[in-house]
Amino acid sequence: MKTKLTELLGIEYPIIQGAMAWTSEHILAAAVANAGATGVIATGGREADWVRDEIRATKKLTDKPFGVNLMLMAKNIDEIVAVIKEEKPAFVTLGAGNPVPFIQPMHAAGIKVIPVVPSVKLAKRVASASADAIIIEGQEAGGHIGTQTTMALMENVLPEIDIPVIIAGGIADGRALAAALTMGAEGVQMGSRFILAEECQMHQNCKDAIINATDTDSAVTGLTSGHGGVRSLKNEFTQKYLEAEFSCAPKDQLTAMSVGTNRKAAVEGDIVNGAVQCGQSLNRLTKVEPAKVIVESVIAEAKEAIKKAQRFA
């Protein structure tokens, strides 16, 4: 399945594995890359030496292209950028900050740049700054989200942008890939579906919680923080946080309530007091499978959906 994204990155299928903090590391990234899509290492909350080790470990497991995600608000961003420029993954995805100052330095190091953007305005800005592609992520996504839905972003951004556009947010199967391609996108980014990859190191308690969840079982916390909301499965943590948030609790109190909750769930397996970050397409997330099976089934479903759509031609 060839698109501008597959040509840009030298991959077989137009699927990027989303960067999930404490979860997206070398085993998962390499498995997705070996399956013909491409994997991404998440650097949020990590030290620069860890990032270096993970890039090198991924290269030992695959000779296929893979990327690294940069959380631009990280306190050690300069150290991580220096490591990435030295280790030279195929591409970087950039989020949680202004990506423009990082585009030229990455290009100078021979690394392609794919920012994650939440609006037409920023999409145009990064396109004019010579980004290689962009990811537009709707609020259906797990983790940190924007304010527009995936469909609204596709409607608003795709007609305005000439560089390849990748769709994220609630993308869980091949029908969603087919829909994105039909709308004019060049590929998709999938996070939550790859949580259920056998190679994903997220705690089994989280995987089980996701499998057992239904479509209405996620909640968005932090909408009043000024930094955007965070989508997680409903649990005791989200209930307490939302009660405090909508009682107008001070921001420092809310920050203290949320710090470390992602790691508490993903690494420690505490699905009561931790944040099990996951997107809204929960009824499509039903079983743990090898990354290769996930990629192949998504592509098969997309081809079938596109074939069925041709009845309207």
N, C-alpha and C positions, 0 to 999 in steps of 0.2 A: 504494500500500500504506500505509494509515493505521494508526498506532498512537499511543499516548500520547507517544512520543518524537518522532514527526513533527509532532504538534500542538504539543508544547513548543517545538521549535526552528524550526518553520515550514519543514520540508523535505519532499521528496517520498517518500524512501525511508528506512527505519530503519537506516541504516548510518553509523557514525562511523569515519573514517580515524584509526587510532591514531597517537599522537605518537612518532616515532622520532628520537632525537637525531642531529644532523648530517644528517638526511635529510628530515624533514617541514618544508618551508618553503613560500613563497608559491605557487610554480608548482604543486606537488602539491595543496596545500590548496584552491586556487581551482579546479583541474581536477575534483577530487572534488565540490566544492560545485556546480559547473556541471553535473555529471552527475546531480544530484538527491539525492545523499547529503550529507554535510558533512565538510569537512576540518579538520585541526587543525595548528597550527604548534607545533613542539617548541622549548622555550626552554632545555633543559639544556645547560650549558656556554657559553651565549651572553651577550653584553653587552646591557644595556637598550636602547642605541641600535639594535642589530641587531633586537631585537624590535619596536621602533617602526617601523623601515623595512619589516620583513616584513609587519606588519599593514597598513600603508598600501599596500604593493605588492599584497597580496591583494585589497584593496578596489578597486584599479584593474582587476583581472582578473575580478572577479565582484561581483554585487550580491546574491548568495545568502548565507545565514548560514554562518559558520565560527567556529572556536574557537581557543583558545590553551591549551597545556598548561603548568602550573606545576610544576616540581620543587621541592618545598618545602624541601629541604635545601640549595638553592643559596645561596652566600654573598651574592649580590646580589639576594636574593628581594624585599627592600623596593623596590629600584629598578625591578625588573620589574613588580611589582604596581602601582606608581605609573603606569608606562607603560600597562599594560592598562586601568586605570581611566580614563585619559585617552582612549585610542584606542577603547575600547568594542567589542570583538568580541562576537558574540552570546552566547558562553558560554566558560567555562574548565573544563578538567579538571584535577584536583589529585591529585598522588601524591607518594610518598616523604616523608611527614611527616604532621603533624596538620592536617587541612583545616578544622576547625571555626572557628578564629579568622578565616579568610578569607571565610567565607560571607556574613556580614552586610555587610562592606565592599564586596564585589562586588555584592551585591544593591542596595546604596545607589547604586552606579554604573550600575545597570540591566543588569547582566551575570548570566546564569544560571550556576549552579554545579553541576558534576557530578564529585564525588570518585571516585577509584578506591579500592576497599576490598577487603581480603583475608579478611574474616570477618563472621559475623552480628553480633558485638558492635559492630564499628565501623560496619557498615551501619545498625544501629539508632541509633547515636550521631549519625551525620551526618543521618539522616532526621529525628530529633527536633530537630536544629539547623537545619532548614528547607532542606536541600539540595534542589535541583530534581529530581535524579535521581541514580543511582549507577551506576558501572561495577564489576562484579565480574570479576576476571581470574584465571583458573586458571594453574597452573604449566606448562601446555602452551605458553604464550606465549613469544615471543622477548624478550630483554633481561631486566630485573629481574623476578623472579617470587616468588610466595608459596609456601605449602606445600600448599594444597588444589588438587585437580583442578577443571577447569571444571564437570564434572558434579556433583561433590560440592558446589561452591559454589551451583549452581543448586538442588540439593535442599535445601540448608541455608538459603539466603537468601530465595529467591523466596516461600515461604509466609509469611515473617515481615515483609515490607516492603511498604508501601502506595505509595510513590513509584515512578516508573518505574525499572526495572532493565535495564541494558544488559550483555550478556554478551561477554566477551573471553577469549582464550586458546585458540589452535588453531582459530579460526574462519577458514576459507579459502574456503568456497563457499556456494552457496544452500541446500544440505542442512543445513548447520550453522545458518544463519539460521532455516530452518524448524523445526529442533529447538528452538532457543532460544525462538521464538515459541510453539511448542506447549507448552513447559514453563511459559510465563507471563511471559516477558521481553517488553520493548517494543522491542528492537532489539539490534544487535550492534556491537562495535568490531573492526575488522580492521586489523592492521598489516602483517604479512608479505606478504599478497596485494598490498598497494599498493606494496611495494618493487618489484614487477615492473610497475608502471605506467610507461608511456613518460615521463610527466612527473616521475617520481621521480628525484632527483639523486644517488641512491646510485651509487657507482662500478660500472661494468659488470662488473668482476671479481667483485664480490659477487653481482650478479644471476645471473651465469653459475654461480657456485658453488651458489647456491640451486636453480637449475633442475636442476643435475646431481646434487643430493643426493637421498637416499632417506629413508624414515621413521626409520631408526635413526642418522642422521648428525648428531644434535645432542648436546651435552653441557652439563651445568650446573656452573659453577664458582662458588666463593665461598660455599658452603653453611656453612662454618665461620666466616665473617666476622662474623656477627651482624647483617648488613644484608640477608640474603636472597641467594639464588643468582641467577646470570645465565645465561640459555640462549643458546648460540651454536652454530654449526656446528663439528664436530670438526676440529681442525687442529693444527699444531705448538704454537701458543700454548696451547690448551686442554690438550694432553697434558702440557706442561711445568708448567702451573699446577696441574693435578690431582695430578701427582707430588709437587710441593712441598706442596700443601695437605694431602694425606693422609700426608705424612711429618712433619706437624705443624710446618711452617716458621712462623717468627714472622709475625704479622699485618702488620707493616710491610714485610716482604719480599714478601708476597703483594700488598699494595697497590701496591708499586713495580712488580710484574710486570704489573698490570692497568691502571694509569693510562694513559690515552690510546689503549688498544687499540681501542676502538669507532671513534674518529676515524681511526685508522690504516687500518682496513678500509674504512669507509664513504666516506671522503674520498680517502685515498691509494691505495686499492685493494690493500693488502697483505693478502691472504687467507691468508697463512702465519703471520704474526706478529700480525695484528690479530684482533679479535673480530667475526665476521660474525653479528650478533645476528638470530635468526630463530626462529619458532615450530616446533612439531613436525609440523604438517600438511604436510610437505614434498612428498609425492607429488601434492599438488593444485597445487603451484606449478611450472608447467611452461613458461610462456612470458611474454614481455613484451607488454603490450597497453595501449592508451589507457585512462585511468581511466574514461572513459564506457563502454567495452566491458566492463570489469570490473564496474562497478556494474550495468549492464543484464543481464549474464549471471548475476550472483548473484541478482538479483530474479527472473529467469525460472526459474532452478533452484529457488528457494524456492517459488514458486507451483506448480511441477510436483510438488515433494515434498509440499506440503500437500494437493494434489489427490489424490495417490496414497495419502496417509495416511487419507483419508476412506473408503477401502474397509473400514476397521475400525469405522466408526461404526455 
